[in-house]
């Protein structure tokens, strides 16, 4: 990240996973939250201990990233350069960009 605020904002896109071992249900517990006007704080803990679907005890796994993983504007610029032959290995790159932005 190129700014401290963006680094702090990244925490709001990371979560612990509260997974039920008995059924496919899960809940995401964010590790950070947006407090407004560019301020990011640690998230408060959700008090859920039992699965809402089957009542089993939940297991904590993760963390996982649940935000956007691609910068859409950057990918569009790369696709445009590929279309104009400005980059090498065009077939390979076009295929890759097609997977990122269908």
N, C-alpha and C positions, 0 to 999 in steps of 0.2 A: 504494500500500500504506500501511496506517496504522501499521505497526510495522516496525522494522528487520529483525526475524527473518523476517517475511513477504516482504520485499524480497529477502533472501538466499535464501529458499526458492524464489523464482521462478526462480533460475538452475538449479535442479535440474529444471525443466520446459522448459528450452531446450536445443536440441541442434544440432550441425552434422550435415549429412547427407552420408554417404559414399556417393555414387551411382556405379553402374557405367554407363558410356556405351554398353556393348555389349549389356546385357540389363536387365530391369526390377528387378534386385536393388539393395537399398540397406541401409545400416546407420545407426542413429542414434548419434551420439557426444555424450552428455550434457555440458553445460558446467559443471555443478555436481553435488554429491552430498550427501546427508544423512549427516552424520557421527554422528548420534544426539544426543539431548537438546537439540534445537533448534539444533545447530551445523551449518552448511553450508560446505563447502569446494569449491575448484575440483576438477573431475574429473580423473582420470588419463587419459592418452591411450591409446586402444586401438591396438595395433601392427599393425592390419590395413591392408595396402597393396594387396592384390589381391582381386578379387571371389571369394567363396567358390563361386559358381555357375559362372563361366566363365573365371576367371583373369585378366581384364583389369585394368588399373590403375584405381583408384577416383579420382573427382573429388570435391573438397570443395565443398559448397554450403551455403546456410543463412545464418544460423541460423533455426530454426523453433521455434515454441512447441508442445509436445506434451502439455501439461496440460489440465485442464478449463477451458473458456472461459466457462462460465456458473456463477453462484452459484445453485444449485438452490433454496435457501430463498427467495432474493429473487424469483426467477421465479414460484415458487408463490404468494408474497404478492401479486405484481402480478396474476396470474391470478385470485386470489380477489377482489381489489378490482374487477377488470373485471367479474366475474360479478355483483357487487353494484351495478354502475353508479357506482362512486366515481371513475372516470377517464373522460376524454373520448375520442372517436374509438374507441369500443368495438370495432366490427367489425375495424378495421385492427389494433388492439392484440391482440385475441384471435387473429387470424391469425398475427401475429408470434410470440406466445407459444407457439402451436401448433407453429411451426417449431423453436423453441428446445427445448421439452420435448414431444416427441410423446406 
